[in-house]
Amino acid sequence: MLNALRRLAAACLLSGLGLVAACETAPAPPRFAEPSYADRGAFDLAVSDVAVEVSYVPPLREPNVEHRFPVSLAGAAERWARERLRATGGAEFLRFDITDASVVEEPLPVKEGLEGAVTVDQERRYRGRLAVLLEAVAEIGGRMAYVEVEVTMSKTVPEGLTVNERDRIFHGMVRGMMDQLDAQLDEQIPRYFGSYLH
């Protein structure tokens, strides 16, 4: 094994500068995980089932860019519901619907000419919106309780970002909006679903 490594190193050195560069390995792209809130504990709700739905349909075209995120905003919200909402039996069922999980890209004006060559401007703004509907529904009688929660985030980015740097910003937006959603639902569920909690 050692001899093989020595032969590979010698081959790279003897091949000239162009091939030395080819012997180097490119850095692996970063891996991003969905935010998890399982450690916060689940809400035990007296309902027969928890139905997790995504009614938001991404347009998959500009100015929307949520489909380019390394971690899906809608997917992160789905995971939250599965980790933090637990059915323990009851007459109604609980519906968790993700009604919006959009991120829109807006170009910003940047300086041109000599001034633009020596400055780094904020090139784009990303506006995210995450909205969910949580409702307890009876087979007869319809909606028994509900709450709607919406969170937003805006982030500007400078010129010249690499793909990996942009993905880190996108992942940070998902985490930031999910932290907001988690905090709001922590407050709203006891207020509007208190009779279902035990």
N, C-alpha and C positions, 0 to 999 in steps of 0.2 A: 504493500500500500504506500509506504514511504517513498519507494523508488518511483512509483507511478506519479506521485505528486511532484517529485523532483523533475521528472521528464516533462510534465505539463508546464511547470514553471520555466524550465529551460526553453521549451518551445515558444512560450509567450515572449521571452526576452529576445530570442534570436529572430523573431518574426518582424521586428521593426515596431515603431511606435504605433502605427495604425492598428496592427494586430494585437498589441498589448492592450489597447483600449477595448478591443473586442473580447479579451479574456476576462474583463471585469464583469461582474454580474450586476444587473440593474436592481435598485432597491425594490423590495416587494411593496405593492400598494397597501395602504393601511386597511385594516379590517374594522368594521363598525358594528356594534351590537345594538339591538333594540333596547331602549330603556326598560328596566324592570322595576316594579313597585311591589313585588311580592312580599318584601320585608316589612311593608307597612301594615300587613294584615288585611284580611278580607272583611267586607261588610256581610254579615249573616242576615239575609232577608227572607221573610216568610212569604215566599213566592214559589210557584211550582217549577219554574225554569227561568233561565236568563238567556234571552235571544239577542245575539250580537249581530248587528246589521251595518252595512255601509251603503247608504243611499247616495252618497256623493260619487259622481262619475267624473274622473279627471278628463279634461279635453285632449290631453296628450299633444299639445301644440302651444307655441308661444302666444301670449306672454307667460303662460303657466309653465312651471318647471318642476313641480313636485315629483313628476315621474322620473326625474334625473337624480333624485336624492339617493344616497347609498343606503338609507334606512327609510322605509315608507312611513310617512306621518300617519296615514290611516291605519297602517299595520300596527304602529306603536299604540294607537288608541284602542284597537281591538285587543291587543295584549293586556292593556290596563284593565279592560272590562273582565277578561277571563281570570286575571289574577286577583282582582279586588271585589268582584261581585259574586256572591255565592248564594244559591237557592237552597233553602232548608225545608221547603214544603209549604204550600198555601193554596188559596183559591185562585189568585191572580198569577199572571206571569209578568216578568220584568223584561222590557225591551230597551236595549241600548243601541241607539242609531247614530252613526257618524254622518252628519248632514253636510259638513264641509271639512276638507283637509287640503286646502289649496295654498300654493305659494306662487306669487306673480313676480316676474322680473321686470324692473324698470331701468332703462339706460339713463345715466346722468351725464350732464354736459362736462366735458373735459377740455383742458387747455390744449391748444395746438401750437405749432411752430416751435420757436426756440424755447419759449417759456414752458411749453408742454414737454419738451425733451428733458428738462431739468427738474420737473416736479412730478410727484406721484399723486394723482387725483383719485377720489372715490368714483369708481367707474359705473357701478350698478347698485341698485337697491332691491332687496328682496322683501316682499310683504307676505307674511304667512297668516292664515286664519284657520283655526280648528274649532269646530262647533259640534256639540253632541246633544242629543235628546235622550233623556232617561224617563221612562214612564212605566207605571204599573197598570196593566190592562186586564179587565175581567171579560170572560166570554160573554156574559150578559151584563150590560151596563157600561161597557167601554172603559175609557180612561178613569182611573181612580186617583192617581197622583202623578205628578210629572215635574221635571225641572229641565230647563235648557241652559247650557253653559257655553260660552264663547270666549276664546282667548286669541290674542293677536301678537305678532312680533314683527319688527322691522329691523333689517340689517343692511348696512352699506358695506361694500367691499372695494378695495383699491385695485388699480390696474396691475396687470402682470401676474395674477395668481396662477399657480399650477393647478392641474386637475385635483391633485391630492389636497392642496390647501383649500380649494373650493369645497371639496367633499367634507372636510373637517368643519367648515362653516355651516354647511347644510346640516350635518349631524348635530352641531351645537344648537341650531334652530329647533330641530325636532326635540332635543332634550329640554330646551328652554320652554317650549310650548307645552310639552307633556308635564313638566314640573308645575306650570301654572294650572293646567287642567286638574292634576292630582290635588293641588291645594284647594281649588274651588269646589271640587266634588266632595272632598273631605268635609267642607263646611256645609254644602248644600244638601247632601244626602240625609244627615241627621235632622235637618230642618224640615225637609219636605217628605221624607220617608220614615219619619220617626216611629210611626205605628207599625212599620214592617220590620224594624230592627229588633234583634234580641241577642 
